[in-house]
Amino acid sequence: MASLEINTLVKKFSETTAIDDISVRILDGEMVGIIGKSGAGKSTLMRLINRLIEPTSGSITYNGIEITSLKRKNLRKWRSKCAMIFQQFNLIDRLDVLTNVLSGTLGINFKLLKLLKIYSKKEKIEALTYLNNLDLSDKALQRVGTLSGGQQQRVAIARAMMQNPSILLADEPISSLDPKNSKAVMDDIKRLINKMASWSYVTCTPLK
């Protein structure tokens, strides 16, 4: 069984140690929550796994592949297999819902056609299927900036699913939502994870 292994990971920002000698193993299909106070390094760990930032020392491997040494094409491939859902959604407000979801394919097939927002029929059908699973198919051609916070987070989830990831990282995905939308979004994530039995899911939550 494939696994994500973090070994003696350290991340320092100048004189501040954000991640201090962390080691953990996460198997495919596991759901893992990281709980801690604000500033404890939860988001930093997420970004280290996805290689958005570089570790000071230590290693991250997935299925025997050294993630911390990947470069260029192989790094883009890893990021496409290690999708992230951000607390601030990271969507493009002026674009419609469908285009935002389809942008999840950029890391998989980085071609000029994608930059011109020309997607295949198969990709569009797949994106609409994910939106339908999240009760958003009727919003497909609506600008993202006109949606509620809960709806925008569902768009972000659908975009992550378009990457066909092996690992789904969620960085405080409900921290900016009200209690009703928070429960709805977490229910959506749980339902989708249960469908994708081989996914690993890692989320971080602030300790109140």
C-alpha positions in Angstrom: 0.0 0.0 0.0 1.3 3.5 -1.0 2.1 5.9 1.8 3.2 9.4 2.5 6.2 9.4 4.9 7.6 12.5 6.6 10.9 12.0 8.3 12.5 14.4 10.8 11.1 17.4 8.9 12.3 20.9 10.0 11.3 24.3 8.7 12.8 27.5 9.9 11.9 31.1 9.0 14.9 33.1 10.0 15.2 32.5 13.8 11.7 31.0 14.1 11.2 27.2 14.0 7.8 26.5 12.5 8.2 22.8 12.1 10.5 21.0 14.5 11.6 17.4 13.8 8.2 15.9 12.6 7.9 12.3 11.5 4.7 10.7 10.4 3.4 8.0 8.0 0.0 8.3 6.3 -1.4 5.3 4.3 -3.6 5.6 1.2 -7.2 5.9 2.2 -6.5 7.4 5.7 -8.1 10.6 6.9 -5.9 12.6 9.2 -6.6 15.8 11.1 -3.9 18.2 12.3 -5.1 20.2 15.3 -3.2 23.1 16.9 -3.3 26.7 18.0 -2.8 29.5 15.5 0.9 29.8 14.6 1.6 26.1 15.5 2.8 25.3 11.9 -0.3 23.5 10.6 -0.5 25.4 7.3 3.3 25.3 7.0 3.3 21.5 7.1 0.6 21.5 4.4 2.7 23.7 2.1 5.8 21.6 2.8 4.0 18.4 1.7 2.8 20.1 -1.5 6.2 21.7 -2.0 4.9 25.2 -2.1 7.8 25.9 0.3 11.0 24.1 0.9 12.0 22.4 4.1 15.1 23.4 6.1 16.0 19.7 6.6 14.4 16.3 6.6 12.5 14.4 3.9 9.1 13.7 2.4 8.5 10.6 0.4 5.4 9.1 -1.4 5.4 5.5 -2.5 9.2 5.5 -2.3 9.7 8.7 -4.3 11.7 11.5 -2.7 9.3 14.5 -2.9 11.8 17.0 -1.5 14.2 16.5 -4.4 11.7 16.7 -7.3 12.2 19.5 -9.9 10.3 21.1 -12.8 8.1 18.5 -14.6 8.2 15.9 -11.8 7.4 18.6 -9.3 4.4 19.8 -11.3 3.3 16.2 -11.5 3.5 15.8 -7.7 1.5 19.0 -7.1 -1.2 17.7 -9.5 -1.4 14.5 -7.4 -1.3 16.4 -4.1 -4.3 18.7 -4.4 -5.0 21.6 -1.9 -8.1 23.2 -0.7 -7.3 26.6 0.8 -9.3 28.5 3.5 -9.6 31.5 1.2 -10.7 29.4 -1.8 -8.1 30.8 -4.2 -10.6 31.1 -7.1 -10.7 33.7 -9.9 -13.8 35.8 -9.1 -14.3 37.2 -12.6 -14.4 33.7 -14.3 -17.3 31.4 -14.3 -17.6 28.3 -12.0 -17.0 25.8 -14.8 -13.7 27.5 -15.9 -12.5 27.7 -12.3 -13.1 23.9 -11.9 -11.5 23.1 -15.2 -8.3 25.0 -14.1 -7.6 22.0 -11.9 -6.4 20.2 -15.0 -3.5 22.8 -15.6 -1.1 20.9 -13.5 -1.9 17.6 -15.2 -1.6 18.7 -18.8 0.1 22.1 -19.0 -0.4 23.1 -22.6 -1.0 26.3 -24.6 -4.6 25.2 -25.2 -5.2 25.1 -21.4 -3.8 28.6 -21.0 -6.2 29.7 -23.7 -8.9 28.0 -21.7 -9.7 25.5 -24.4 -10.7 22.2 -22.7 -11.8 18.9 -24.1 -15.4 17.7 -24.1 -14.4 14.9 -21.7 -12.9 17.4 -19.2 -16.0 19.5 -19.3 -18.3 16.5 -18.7 -16.1 15.5 -15.8 -16.1 19.0 -14.3 -19.9 19.2 -14.6 -20.2 15.8 -13.0 -18.2 17.0 -9.9 -20.3 20.1 -9.8 -23.5 18.0 -9.9 -22.2 15.9 -7.0 -21.8 19.1 -5.1 -25.2 20.5 -6.1 -23.6 23.3 -8.2 -24.4 22.2 -11.7 -26.9 25.0 -12.1 -24.2 27.6 -11.2 -21.7 26.3 -13.9 -21.8 29.5 -16.0 -22.2 31.9 -13.2 -19.3 34.1 -12.1 -17.6 32.8 -9.0 -17.6 36.2 -7.4 -21.4 36.1 -7.1 -21.5 32.9 -5.1 -21.8 32.6 -1.3 -18.8 31.5 0.7 -20.0 27.9 1.1 -20.7 27.7 -2.7 -17.2 29.0 -3.5 -15.6 26.4 -1.2 -17.5 23.7 -3.1 -16.1 25.1 -6.3 -12.6 24.8 -4.8 -13.4 21.2 -3.9 -14.5 20.4 -7.4 -11.4 22.0 -8.8 -9.2 19.9 -6.5 -11.0 16.7 -7.7 -10.3 17.6 -11.3 -6.7 17.0 -10.5 -7.5 13.3 -9.9 -5.3 13.5 -6.8 -3.8 10.7 -4.6 -3.7 13.1 -1.6 -6.1 15.9 -0.7 -4.8 18.6 1.6 -7.4 20.9 3.2 -5.9 24.0 4.9 -8.7 25.0 7.4 -11.3 24.6 4.7 -14.2 25.9 6.8 -12.5 28.6 8.9 -14.2 31.4 7.0 -17.6 29.9 6.8 -20.6 30.1 9.2 -21.6 27.0 11.2 -24.3 25.9 8.7 -22.1 26.1 5.6 -19.2 24.6 7.6 -21.1 21.4 8.3 -22.4 21.2 4.7 -18.9 21.6 3.2 -17.4 19.0 5.6 -20.2 16.6 4.8 -19.4 17.1 1.1 -15.7 16.4 1.6 -16.4 13.3 3.7 -18.9 11.9 1.1 -16.4 12.4 -1.7 -13.5 10.9 0.3 -15.7 7.8 1.0 -16.2 7.4 -2.8 -12.5 7.7 -3.5 -11.3 4.9 -1.2 -7.6 5.2 -2.3 -7.3 8.9 -1.4 -5.4 10.1 1.6 -7.0 13.2 3.2 -5.2 15.6 5.5 -6.8 18.6 7.1 -5.8 21.1 9.7 -8.0 22.8 12.2 -7.3 25.6 14.6 -7.5 24.8 18.3 -9.9 27.4 19.9 
